[in-house]
Amino acid sequence: MATMPCPKCGMINRANARFCARCGATLGGATQPQQPPSPTFTPVSATAPARPPGGATRMYKTTSYMIIAVAGIAAVCVLLAVVGAFAAQMGWLGSIASAPTATATLAPVRTASAMPTPGGATPLSATPVPTSVPSTATPWVGTAAPTAAPTLAPTVPPTLAPTASKPTSPPASVAKPLGDPWTSEGAQLNLISIDIRASSAGEDAAVRAWFAFINKTGQRILVDIDYARLYIEDSKGNRYVDYEGPKTDSRWVDAGQRWDFNRYYARAPGQRSRVPGDARYVTVIAEKFSRLSNVRWRFDINPPLAPLPAPSPATVKKIGESWEQSGIQLTVTNADIRVGQHGENAAFRVFYKATNRTNQRILMEIDYADLYVTDSFGVRFIDYD
C-alpha cells in the first residue's frame, strides 16, 4: 500500500492525503522533491469560523473533555466537603454516632478550607467522621484528633405528665379574692358571690356564681359575652363549664351603669355534678369579657382560720377619726356588727361621712367595691348590694 511521509514532521500518511494527519502540513506527490511548504492563505467565511484539519479537531475535543471531567470532579469534591462541614456544624454527625445501638471510630474526611490555591482549587482539611468499624470512641469535629473522647450516655426522652392532674389555675398571689374587682380601660368586672353546692342540694349545677359589671368609661359601650370563656376550675384540675352550654350574648351598658348577672356551672352542660370534697379551692376565670382578659378570682373551700397579726397603728384609725387626702376627708362615724339573733342578712353596717375641704365644688365618684370590711382571720365582707 503506497504511503506518503510528511515533509515537516515525518508522519506516514495515505498516498492520496492532501494534509498531514499530525501537523496539518500540505502534502505533495510521492515523486515531488521535499521543499519547505510555501505559506498559503485560506479565505474565511463571514458567517462560519475556519475549521482546522481533522487531526487538530480531534485533539481539541479530547482536551476539552478532559478539562470538563476534571472540573466536574473538583466541583463534586467541593460540594461533598461543604455538605460534610455543614453536617458537622449542625451536629448531625454527633447525632448519628451517639445512638445507643451503634458505636463509631474516627476517620478523616475532606472538608473545604477558606484558603484558595492557584488554579481555583480549594485545599481540603481532614475532619473525623464515624465509620462502620466498631469502637467505643465518640464523634468529634475539628482539624486535629482529640487526645481523649468521652463516652456519651444515650439521651432519655422526658416523660410528659398528664395534664388532667394539674390545674391551670394560678396561685393565690395571681388570683384576686372574692369581691376584689378587675378593671381594664374603664370596664370593671367583679365576682361578688359564689355558691358551691353540697351533695344534698337539689340543683344539678355544682356551682353558682354572681358577677357585677360596671361601665366606668364615661360613654355607652356594647359588651360582647362568650360564656364558654367564663368558667371555673378546682384545685384537682376539674373544669366546670356553663350549665346551659356554649353561647354568646351582647348587651348595651350605659356610662356609670352596673349590670349584675349570675351563671350556673357543671362538669358538662346539663349534667349533675359536684365539686370534690377534698378540693382546697376553686378559681373563677374570665378569659375574655369586654375589655378584660385573663382575670380570675380564687375562693378557698374550708380555709384554715388563723388569726392575723394586729395591723400597725399607723395604718388604722379608730371610729370617729378621719383620713384626709387631696382635700377630701372620710370618717367612719359608727359600725354595727350583727349577731345571730338579728333578722338582717348583712353581717355589718357601717356609717361613713365624707367632707369636701377643697373650697370648691367637686364631683365625687364612689366605687363601693373599694369599701369593704375584713375580720381578724382575713375574711373579707363586701358591699351587700
Summary of the structure (lengths in Angstrom):
residues: 385
radius of gyration: 47.3
end to end distance: 131.5
largest distance: 153.7
contacts: 876
relative contact order: 0.08
helix: 15%
strand: 31%
